[in-house]
Amino acid sequence: MSEGLVSRGRELLVVPGTGTVIDLDDPAEVAQALRDVRDLKRQVDEARAVLEAALVAESARQGTKTLRYGSLTASVGPDTELGWDMTVLIGLLDVGLPQARYDELVTETVEYKVNAAVAKQIEAASPVYAKVVEQARVRTPRKQYVKVEGK
């Protein structure tokens, strides 16, 4: 146990964040420490959410997803996930897109994958195609993430 201490045959744990030494052979102490650690985790999660929201807001203010501060780089991820409505996208065939080109656009697997680069090319080729491709896009909201690298 990397954080643990052994003393006179007893297994002890120094609780991160509090520094409290817990006797792992005392279930009442362990239960109290577990409750305290869970509360600390909740507080840390809340603080992390506030910090991430501040960086997301700063990223929006600056108009960039990458924020650099000395040796630190904070990268803000997208707030949506791109998906495709295949029942709409297949309409490209109905409006004249050749099957071979559609087969380049869509790879049939257990889950459909749309080649976004090909979708952009098809959109640019025809306003009719562009309308179908745009209707097929499905944006699903998701929690933005912030990745911090550096020291």
N, C-alpha and C positions, 0 to 999 in steps of 0.2 A: 504494500500500500504506500504510494509515493508521499502522501501527506501525513501518514500515520506514524505514531511513535509506539514502541513496545517498552513496557516498564514492568518488571517483576511478574512476567507471565501474563500481564493484562494487555489487551489491544486497545490503544487509544487513538483518537483521531482529532487533529486540529481542524476545526470547522473553518473553511475559507470564508473570508468576509467578516467573521466575528472574532476569530482567534480563540474561541472557546475550545477547551480540551474535553472531549467526550469519551467516556468509558464505553466501548462497544459491547461490553458484557452486561451493561445496565440498560435493559429495554426502555425504562422510563426516560433516561437521559437521551437515548437514541431517538425515541419518539419526539421528545421536545426539540432536539436538534433538527430532526427532519422537518418538523413544523416551521422552525425558524429559517432553515435553508429554503424551504418552499416560499416563505414570505419574502425572503431576501431576493429570490429569483423573480418573484412577481414585481418587486420594486425595481429590480434591474431591468426587467422587460419593459416596464412602464417608462423608465428613464431612457432606454434605448429607442423606444418609439418616439419620444419627444425629440431626441437628438437627430434621429433619422428624418423626422418631419421638418426640422430646422434646415437640414442639408437639402432636402427635396425643395423646400421653399427658396433657398438661396440659389439652387440650380435653376429654378424657374425664373428667378429675378435676373440672374446673369445670362439666361438663355443658353446654357450649356449643361450637358449631362456629366461633364468631368470637371471637378473642382480641384485645383492644385494649391497646396499651402506648404511651401518649403519642400520637405521630403515626403509629405503626405499627399496622397491622391485619393479623393472620394469620387466614386463613379455611381451615379444614380441610374437605376434600371428603369425600364418602361413601366407605365401604370396600366397597360393592357397587354393581353396575350392575343396574338393574331391567329384566327382560325378561319376556316372556309366552309361555306354552305355548299356542299357538293350538289345538292338538288338544283341550286341556282347556276353554279359554274358549268354544269353539264349542258346548260342552255347555250353555251358557246357553239356546240355542234348544231343546234337548231338555227343559229343565225349565220352559219356558213364556215365556221372554223374547221379545217380539215382534221380528220380523226388522228392522223400521225402527229399533228401539232398538239392536239389535246393530250395525246399520250405522252408527249414531252412535258407538258404542263403538270399532268397528274400522274403520280405513281400509285398504282393500286396495291395496297397492302391491307393488313387488318385495319389500319387507320390511314386515311388519305393524307398525303403530303403534297402540298402545292409548292412549286418552284416559284418563289416570289420574283426572281429575276425574269423568268419567262412571262409571268403574269404582267409585269411592267411592260415588257416588249409587246405583248398582245394588246394591252390597253393603248399603247402608243400607235398601234397599227390601224385602229379603227374606233371611231366614237361609239359604234354599236357594240363592239367587243368591250370597250372600256366600261360601258354602262353595266354589262353583265358581270364583268370582273369586280367592279365596285360593289355591286349588289351581293356578290358572293362572300365578300370580306365580312368576318365576324370578329369583333373586338370584345374580349371578355375582360372585365375589370379584375385587377389583381393588386396585391399589396406591393408597393414599390420597395425595392431593397437598396441599400447603400453598402458598397464594398469599399473598405478603407485599406490601403496598402502603404507600406513604408514604415519607417521608425519615427 
